[in-house]
Amino acid sequence: MKSFILSIPKGLPTAIMLLVVFYFTFAENPLGVNALKVYPHMEQVGHFVLYFIAALVFIFDYAKARLPHHSKVNQEIGIATATAALSFLMEIALMQKTGYNYDISNVYAASIGALLAFLFYHFWLLHPFRHYLYHSIQHHWRYQHRKKKK
């Protein structure tokens, strides 16, 4: 059985996720909910969720590129750290572009989201992800040239 995930080109999920992050950062009212006041820290929850998903997508894309080998922990941590740094850069760019008041709690929420994405992947999703892809990799056309060792 072919895996849909294996047919996605390397780097495409990362590029799409970067476009989503840029859109949600620089759009005036991305979801049309400016007038909706849910509770005071809704913006931090949004940052947490956005960068949690972004870090997961980046780590999954890296792990898929490393198949059939394991992904390296220090590089996964580096990807999560780069995602947290991306949140800081987006806050600085937003401040320069629109005169937005800088709020360090947004960066904290995004950094915690990226860190928890790494922990969630590494301690919970690593083996199911590899199991799903590794068994489908044996039948994928891209990996047919690899021989099994006897």
HELIX and SHEET records of a PDB file:
HELIX    1   1 PHE A    4  SER A    7  1                                   4    
HELIX    2   2 LEU A   12  PHE A   26  1                                  15    
HELIX    3   3 MET A   42  ARG A   66  1                                  25    
HELIX    4   4 VAL A   73  THR A   98  1                                  26    
HELIX    5   5 ILE A  104  PHE A  120  1                                  17    
HELIX    6   6 TYR A  121  LEU A  125  3                                   5    
HELIX    7   7 LEU A  126  ILE A  137  1                                  12    
HELIX    8   8 TRP A  141  TYR A  143  5                                   3    
END                                                                             
